[in-house]
Amino acid sequence: METKEILQALPNLSISDRLKIAESALQLVLQEKHSLTKDQQKHQLTLAAITAIVDYAPGSELDIFSDLEGEDFCDYPDEDFHNSGNYVQR
C-alpha cells in the first residue's frame, strides 16, 4: 500500500484504529532512531536544522513572532504577581 493510499484511507477508519496506526508508526520511527549510529544521528540533525532555517527566515510565518520581542506576554494591570504572595514558594 502506498503512502497516498494510506492517507486517503485514514479518514474512513475509527479513531481507535487511527490511534493504533499512529502508535505503530511512532514505534517504528523510534526503533529506527535508536538503531542509528552517532554519525547517522548527527547527519539527520544537520538535515533537520537546514530544513528549519527556511521557517525562521525573514518574512516567514514564524518570523512574525519576533515582532513581539521585548513586549510583556500578559498584561495584568490590577495585579502585581511579583509581590502578591499568591504564588507557591519552595
N, CA, C and O atoms as CSV, one atom per row, in Angstrom:
chain,resi,resn,atom,element,x,y,z
A,1,MET,N,N,0.855,-1.174,0.000
A,1,MET,CA,C,0.000,0.000,0.000
A,1,MET,C,C,0.901,1.238,0.000
A,1,MET,O,O,1.845,1.325,0.785
A,2,GLU,N,N,0.609,2.176,-0.869
A,2,GLU,CA,C,1.383,3.400,-0.989
A,2,GLU,C,C,0.953,4.418,0.067
A,2,GLU,O,O,-0.156,4.346,0.596
A,3,THR,N,N,1.831,5.354,0.361
A,3,THR,CA,C,1.557,6.392,1.358
A,3,THR,C,C,0.269,7.137,1.033
A,3,THR,O,O,-0.551,7.382,1.918
A,4,LYS,N,N,0.091,7.497,-0.233
A,4,LYS,CA,C,-1.101,8.235,-0.645
A,4,LYS,C,C,-2.370,7.447,-0.319
A,4,LYS,O,O,-3.357,8.017,0.147
A,5,GLU,N,N,-2.341,6.144,-0.565
A,5,GLU,CA,C,-3.497,5.295,-0.284
A,5,GLU,C,C,-3.768,5.212,1.220
A,5,GLU,O,O,-4.921,5.226,1.651
A,6,ILE,N,N,-2.712,5.127,2.000
A,6,ILE,CA,C,-2.869,5.072,3.458
A,6,ILE,C,C,-3.496,6.360,3.956
A,6,ILE,O,O,-4.425,6.330,4.764
A,7,LEU,N,N,-2.996,7.489,3.480
A,7,LEU,CA,C,-3.526,8.783,3.917
A,7,LEU,C,C,-4.981,8.971,3.499
A,7,LEU,O,O,-5.762,9.580,4.229
A,8,GLN,N,N,-5.342,8.461,2.349
A,8,GLN,CA,C,-6.730,8.560,1.899
A,8,GLN,C,C,-7.649,7.652,2.715
A,8,GLN,O,O,-8.824,7.969,2.899
A,9,ALA,N,N,-7.131,6.538,3.201
A,9,ALA,CA,C,-7.937,5.594,3.960
A,9,ALA,C,C,-8.151,6.034,5.408
A,9,ALA,O,O,-9.138,5.640,6.030
A,10,LEU,N,N,-7.247,6.841,5.949
A,10,LEU,CA,C,-7.321,7.226,7.364
A,10,LEU,C,C,-8.652,7.846,7.779
A,10,LEU,O,O,-9.178,7.468,8.826
A,11,PRO,N,N,-9.224,8.777,7.015
A,11,PRO,CA,C,-10.496,9.369,7.459
A,11,PRO,C,C,-11.635,8.365,7.578
A,11,PRO,O,O,-12.606,8.620,8.291
A,12,ASN,N,N,-11.535,7.233,6.895
A,12,ASN,CA,C,-12.595,6.214,6.930
A,12,ASN,C,C,-12.451,5.253,8.109
A,12,ASN,O,O,-13.332,4.428,8.348
A,13,LEU,N,N,-11.361,5.355,8.833
A,13,LEU,CA,C,-11.120,4.467,9.970
A,13,LEU,C,C,-11.646,5.083,11.256
A,13,LEU,O,O,-11.842,6.295,11.348
A,14,SER,N,N,-11.868,4.240,12.233
A,14,SER,CA,C,-12.304,4.733,13.542
A,14,SER,C,C,-11.131,5.437,14.229
A,14,SER,O,O,-9.972,5.251,13.859
A,15,ILE,N,N,-11.451,6.227,15.208
A,15,ILE,CA,C,-10.404,6.913,15.965
A,15,ILE,C,C,-9.469,5.894,16.602
A,15,ILE,O,O,-8.253,6.084,16.620
A,16,SER,N,N,-10.029,4.829,17.116
A,16,SER,CA,C,-9.221,3.782,17.744
A,16,SER,C,C,-8.224,3.187,16.750
A,16,SER,O,O,-7.053,2.992,17.076
A,17,ASP,N,N,-8.694,2.903,15.547
A,17,ASP,CA,C,-7.803,2.342,14.535
A,17,ASP,C,C,-6.738,3.348,14.114
A,17,ASP,O,O,-5.583,2.976,13.907
A,18,ARG,N,N,-7.115,4.620,13.985
A,18,ARG,CA,C,-6.127,5.646,13.629
A,18,ARG,C,C,-5.069,5.770,14.710
A,18,ARG,O,O,-3.886,5.932,14.408
A,19,LEU,N,N,-5.484,5.695,15.976
A,19,LEU,CA,C,-4.515,5.776,17.071
A,19,LEU,C,C,-3.586,4.569,17.071
A,19,LEU,O,O,-2.394,4.711,17.345
A,20,LYS,N,N,-4.108,3.385,16.768
A,20,LYS,CA,C,-3.267,2.192,16.678
A,20,LYS,C,C,-2.217,2.358,15.584
A,20,LYS,O,O,-1.051,2.011,15.772
A,21,ILE,N,N,-2.641,2.889,14.443
A,21,ILE,CA,C,-1.714,3.112,13.326
A,21,ILE,C,C,-0.656,4.137,13.712
A,21,ILE,O,O,0.529,3.945,13.440
A,22,ALA,N,N,-1.084,5.227,14.348
A,22,ALA,CA,C,-0.139,6.268,14.763
A,22,ALA,C,C,0.861,5.711,15.770
A,22,ALA,O,O,2.055,5.999,15.693
A,23,GLU,N,N,0.368,4.916,16.712
A,23,GLU,CA,C,1.251,4.331,17.723
A,23,GLU,C,C,2.266,3.385,17.074
A,23,GLU,O,O,3.450,3.414,17.410
A,24,SER,N,N,1.806,2.560,16.159
A,24,SER,CA,C,2.706,1.628,15.473
A,24,SER,C,C,3.746,2.375,14.654
A,24,SER,O,O,4.923,2.015,14.654
A,25,ALA,N,N,3.307,3.415,13.955
A,25,ALA,CA,C,4.240,4.202,13.141
A,25,ALA,C,C,5.283,4.868,14.030
A,25,ALA,O,O,6.467,4.885,13.694
A,26,LEU,N,N,4.850,5.413,15.155
A,26,LEU,CA,C,5.790,6.055,16.070
A,26,LEU,C,C,6.782,5.055,16.643
A,26,LEU,O,O,7.965,5.366,16.783
A,27,GLN,N,N,6.316,3.864,16.973
A,27,GLN,CA,C,7.212,2.836,17.492
A,27,GLN,C,C,8.264,2.450,16.453
A,27,GLN,O,O,9.431,2.248,16.790
A,28,LEU,N,N,7.847,2.347,15.192
A,28,LEU,CA,C,8.804,2.025,14.131
A,28,LEU,C,C,9.847,3.128,13.963
A,28,LEU,O,O,11.031,2.850,13.773
A,29,VAL,N,N,9.396,4.379,14.033
A,29,VAL,CA,C,10.325,5.504,13.909
A,29,VAL,C,C,11.314,5.498,15.067
A,29,VAL,O,O,12.511,5.701,14.862
A,30,LEU,N,N,10.821,5.266,16.282
A,30,LEU,CA,C,11.702,5.246,17.446
A,30,LEU,C,C,12.701,4.090,17.376
A,30,LEU,O,O,13.864,4.254,17.744
A,31,GLN,N,N,12.256,2.930,16.909
A,31,GLN,CA,C,13.161,1.795,16.748
A,31,GLN,C,C,14.268,2.123,15.751
A,31,GLN,O,O,15.439,1.816,15.974
A,32,GLU,N,N,13.872,2.749,14.652
A,32,GLU,CA,C,14.860,3.121,13.645
A,32,GLU,C,C,15.824,4.159,14.190
A,32,GLU,O,O,17.027,4.099,13.938
A,33,LYS,N,N,15.286,5.113,14.940
A,33,LYS,CA,C,16.127,6.171,15.524
A,33,LYS,C,C,17.173,5.568,16.458
A,33,LYS,O,O,18.338,5.964,16.428
A,34,HIS,N,N,16.763,4.620,17.277
A,34,HIS,CA,C,17.688,4.010,18.235
A,34,HIS,C,C,18.724,3.118,17.562
A,34,HIS,O,O,19.762,2.815,18.150
A,35,SER,N,N,18.445,2.697,16.330
A,35,SER,CA,C,19.395,1.817,15.638
A,35,SER,C,C,20.421,2.614,14.827
A,35,SER,O,O,21.336,2.027,14.249
A,36,LEU,N,N,20.282,3.936,14.778
A,36,LEU,CA,C,21.216,4.757,14.011
A,36,LEU,C,C,22.547,4.908,14.744
A,36,LEU,O,O,22.599,4.948,15.973
A,37,THR,N,N,23.606,4.991,13.969
A,37,THR,CA,C,24.910,5.275,14.563
A,37,THR,C,C,24.965,6.760,14.941
A,37,THR,O,O,24.097,7.536,14.541
A,38,LYS,N,N,25.959,7.142,15.691
A,38,LYS,CA,C,26.126,8.550,16.081
A,38,LYS,C,C,26.279,9.439,14.853
A,38,LYS,O,O,25.730,10.540,14.808
A,39,ASP,N,N,27.018,8.967,13.865
A,39,ASP,CA,C,27.203,9.748,12.637
A,39,ASP,C,C,25.881,9.917,11.882
A,39,ASP,O,O,25.599,10.993,11.354
A,40,GLN,N,N,25.078,8.860,11.832
A,40,GLN,CA,C,23.781,8.948,11.169
A,40,GLN,C,C,22.849,9.907,11.918
A,40,GLN,O,O,22.121,10.683,11.298
A,41,GLN,N,N,22.876,9.848,13.256
A,41,GLN,CA,C,22.062,10.766,14.054
A,41,GLN,C,C,22.487,12.210,13.810
A,41,GLN,O,O,21.644,13.093,13.656
A,42,LYS,N,N,23.791,12.445,13.775
A,42,LYS,CA,C,24.306,13.791,13.532
A,42,LYS,C,C,23.886,14.273,12.146
A,42,LYS,O,O,23.522,15.436,11.978
A,43,HIS,N,N,23.934,13.391,11.162
A,43,HIS,CA,C,23.523,13.739,9.809
A,43,HIS,C,C,22.035,14.118,9.777
A,43,HIS,O,O,21.663,15.101,9.136
A,44,GLN,N,N,21.193,13.352,10.458
A,44,GLN,CA,C,19.758,13.657,10.500
A,44,GLN,C,C,19.500,15.000,11.181
A,44,GLN,O,O,18.669,15.781,10.719
A,45,LEU,N,N,20.202,15.269,12.267
A,45,LEU,CA,C,20.039,16.550,12.947
A,45,LEU,C,C,20.485,17.707,12.070
A,45,LEU,O,O,19.868,18.772,12.072
A,46,THR,N,N,21.552,17.497,11.326
A,46,THR,CA,C,22.036,18.527,10.403
A,46,THR,C,C,20.991,18.814,9.336
A,46,THR,O,O,20.715,19.975,9.032
A,47,LEU,N,N,20.410,17.769,8.769
A,47,LEU,CA,C,19.372,17.949,7.753
A,47,LEU,C,C,18.146,18.659,8.331
A,47,LEU,O,O,17.557,19.516,7.672
A,48,ALA,N,N,17.763,18.306,9.555
A,48,ALA,CA,C,16.617,18.954,10.190
A,48,ALA,C,C,16.895,20.435,10.426
A,48,ALA,O,O,16.016,21.274,10.230
A,49,ALA,N,N,18.110,20.753,10.846
A,49,ALA,CA,C,18.477,22.151,11.081
A,49,ALA,C,C,18.460,22.942,9.780
A,49,ALA,O,O,17.977,24.073,9.742
A,50,ILE,N,N,18.983,22.351,8.724
A,50,ILE,CA,C,18.988,23.030,7.421
A,50,ILE,C,C,17.554,23.265,6.946
A,50,ILE,O,O,17.236,24.333,6.422
A,51,THR,N,N,16.711,22.285,7.129
A,51,THR,CA,C,15.310,22.409,6.738
A,51,THR,C,C,14.600,23.501,7.543
A,51,THR,O,O,13.750,24.212,7.006
A,52,ALA,N,N,14.943,23.636,8.816
A,52,ALA,CA,C,14.277,24.601,9.685
A,52,ALA,C,C,14.702,26.042,9.415
A,52,ALA,O,O,13.993,26.975,9.792
A,53,ILE,N,N,15.833,26.230,8.779
A,53,ILE,CA,C,16.310,27.587,8.502
A,53,ILE,C,C,15.253,28.388,7.752
A,53,ILE,O,O,15.038,29.563,8.050
A,54,VAL,N,N,14.598,27.769,6.791
A,54,VAL,CA,C,13.573,28.447,5.998
A,54,VAL,C,C,12.427,28.928,6.896
A,54,VAL,O,O,11.866,29.999,6.665
A,55,ASP,N,N,12.082,28.143,7.911
A,55,ASP,CA,C,10.982,28.503,8.800
A,55,ASP,C,C,11.255,29.775,9.594
A,55,ASP,O,O,10.321,30.470,9.992
A,56,TYR,N,N,12.512,30.078,9.823
A,56,TYR,CA,C,12.876,31.233,10.654
A,56,TYR,C,C,13.482,32.380,9.848
A,56,TYR,O,O,13.974,33.349,10.427
A,57,ALA,N,N,13.451,32.281,8.536
A,57,ALA,CA,C,13.991,33.333,7.674
A,57,ALA,C,C,13.086,34.563,7.731
A,57,ALA,O,O,11.890,34.435,7.992
A,58,PRO,N,N,13.638,35.745,7.492
A,58,PRO,CA,C,12.801,36.951,7.460
A,58,PRO,C,C,11.641,36.796,6.481
A,58,PRO,O,O,11.813,36.349,5.348
A,59,GLY,N,N,10.457,37.178,6.952
A,59,GLY,CA,C,9.262,37.079,6.119
A,59,GLY,C,C,8.526,35.760,6.243
A,59,GLY,O,O,7.451,35.602,5.664
A,60,SER,N,N,9.081,34.805,6.988
A,60,SER,CA,C,8.401,33.520,7.152
A,60,SER,C,C,7.289,33.655,8.188
A,60,SER,O,O,7.194,34.666,8.884
A,61,GLU,N,N,6.454,32.630,8.282
A,61,GLU,CA,C,5.345,32.665,9.227
A,61,GLU,C,C,5.826,32.738,10.670
A,61,GLU,O,O,5.203,33.412,11.489
A,62,LEU,N,N,6.911,32.064,10.994
A,62,LEU,CA,C,7.410,32.080,12.370
A,62,LEU,C,C,8.109,33.386,12.711
A,62,LEU,O,O,8.240,33.736,13.885
A,63,ASP,N,N,8.553,34.099,11.705
A,63,ASP,CA,C,9.251,35.361,11.915
A,63,ASP,C,C,8.332,36.431,12.505
A,63,ASP,O,O,8.815,37.369,13.140
A,64,ILE,N,N,7.028,36.311,12.310
A,64,ILE,CA,C,6.108,37.336,12.823
A,64,ILE,C,C,6.148,37.418,14.339
A,64,ILE,O,O,5.830,38.462,14.908
A,65,PHE,N,N,6.531,36.340,15.000
A,65,PHE,CA,C,6.586,36.355,16.457
A,65,PHE,C,C,7.743,37.208,16.977
A,65,PHE,O,O,7.716,37.644,18.128
A,66,SER,N,N,8.746,37.447,16.155
A,66,SER,CA,C,9.860,38.275,16.595
A,66,SER,C,C,9.417,39.723,16.791
A,66,SER,O,O,10.098,40.484,17.479
A,67,ASP,N,N,8.288,40.118,16.199
A,67,ASP,CA,C,7.756,41.464,16.405
A,67,ASP,C,C,7.340,41.686,17.858
A,67,ASP,O,O,7.232,42.826,18.311
A,68,LEU,N,N,7.111,40.603,18.579
A,68,LEU,CA,C,6.654,40.692,19.965
A,68,LEU,C,C,7.802,40.734,20.964
A,68,LEU,O,O,7.567,40.895,22.162
A,69,GLU,N,N,9.029,40.594,20.498
A,69,GLU,CA,C,10.172,40.571,21.399
A,69,GLU,C,C,10.221,41.850,22.219
A,69,GLU,O,O,10.084,42.951,21.685
A,70,GLY,N,N,10.415,41.693,23.510
A,70,GLY,CA,C,10.511,42.834,24.409
A,70,GLY,C,C,9.177,43.265,24.981
A,70,GLY,O,O,9.136,44.081,25.902
A,71,GLU,N,N,8.073,42.726,24.447
A,71,GLU,CA,C,6.759,43.071,24.969
A,71,GLU,C,C,6.373,42.070,26.056
A,71,GLU,O,O,6.786,40.911,26.028
A,72,ASP,N,N,5.569,42.543,27.018
A,72,ASP,CA,C,5.062,41.647,28.049
A,72,ASP,C,C,4.132,40.625,27.398
A,72,ASP,O,O,3.368,40.951,26.489
A,73,PHE,N,N,4.209,39.397,27.874
A,73,PHE,CA,C,3.355,38.355,27.329
A,73,PHE,C,C,1.917,38.557,27.766
A,73,PHE,O,O,0.996,38.465,26.953
A,74,CYS,N,N,1.725,38.829,29.031
A,74,CYS,CA,C,0.391,39.065,29.581
A,74,CYS,C,C,0.390,40.413,30.287
A,74,CYS,O,O,1.399,40.834,30.853
A,75,ASP,N,N,-0.732,41.067,30.245
A,75,ASP,CA,C,-0.852,42.367,30.896
A,75,ASP,C,C,-1.911,42.262,31.984
A,75,ASP,O,O,-3.097,42.101,31.693
A,76,TYR,N,N,-1.484,42.353,33.227
A,76,TYR,CA,C,-2.379,42.311,34.363
A,76,TYR,C,C,-2.219,43.615,35.134
A,76,TYR,O,O,-1.505,43.649,36.136
A,77,PRO,N,N,-2.860,44.676,34.692
A,77,PRO,CA,C,-2.624,45.984,35.303
A,77,PRO,C,C,-3.055,46.093,36.760
A,77,PRO,O,O,-2.506,46.908,37.501
A,78,ASP,N,N,-4.023,45.288,37.185
A,78,ASP,CA,C,-4.536,45.415,38.549
A,78,ASP,C,C,-3.840,44.508,39.545
A,78,ASP,O,O,-4.147,44.548,40.736
A,79,GLU,N,N,-2.922,43.704,39.084
A,79,GLU,CA,C,-2.278,42.751,39.981
A,79,GLU,C,C,-0.763,42.800,39.804
A,79,GLU,O,O,-0.250,42.923,38.692
A,80,ASP,N,N,-0.080,42.701,40.911
A,80,ASP,CA,C,1.377,42.643,40.884
A,80,ASP,C,C,1.774,41.248,41.337
A,80,ASP,O,O,1.865,40.979,42.535
A,81,PHE,N,N,2.010,40.359,40.371
A,81,PHE,CA,C,2.287,38.972,40.711
A,81,PHE,C,C,3.626,38.779,41.408
A,81,PHE,O,O,3.816,37.790,42.116
A,82,HIS,N,N,4.540,39.693,41.222
A,82,HIS,CA,C,5.843,39.532,41.848
A,82,HIS,C,C,5.808,39.796,43.342
A,82,HIS,O,O,6.662,39.296,44.074
A,83,ASN,N,N,4.846,40.564,43.806
A,83,ASN,CA,C,4.786,40.919,45.212
A,83,ASN,C,C,3.494,40.463,45.892
A,83,ASN,O,O,3.246,40.832,47.040
A,84,SER,N,N,2.691,39.691,45.225
A,84,SER,CA,C,1.358,39.363,45.761
A,84,SER,C,C,1.368,38.261,46.796
A,84,SER,O,O,0.462,38.207,47.627
A,85,GLY,N,N,2.357,37.379,46.781
A,85,GLY,CA,C,2.345,36.254,47.724
A,85,GLY,C,C,1.372,35.170,47.305
A,85,GLY,O,O,1.162,34.214,48.052
A,86,ASN,N,N,0.772,35.291,46.127
A,86,ASN,CA,C,-0.193,34.297,45.645
A,86,ASN,C,C,0.480,33.134,44.931
A,86,ASN,O,O,-0.202,32.268,44.381
A,87,TYR,N,N,1.771,33.104,44.931
A,87,TYR,CA,C,2.481,32.029,44.292
A,87,TYR,C,C,3.097,31.137,45.359
A,87,TYR,O,O,3.256,31.533,46.513
A,88,VAL,N,N,3.434,29.941,44.949
A,88,VAL,CA,C,3.995,28.968,45.884
A,88,VAL,C,C,5.494,29.185,45.974
A,88,VAL,O,O,6.183,29.283,44.958
A,89,GLN,N,N,5.987,29.259,47.196
A,89,GLN,CA,C,7.423,29.379,47.404
A,89,GLN,C,C,7.958,28.030,47.832
A,89,GLN,O,O,7.310,27.307,48.589
A,90,ARG,N,N,9.133,27.694,47.350
A,90,ARG,CA,C,9.723,26.389,47.717
A,90,ARG,C,C,10.908,26.598,48.584
A,90,ARG,O,O,11.546,25.632,49.002
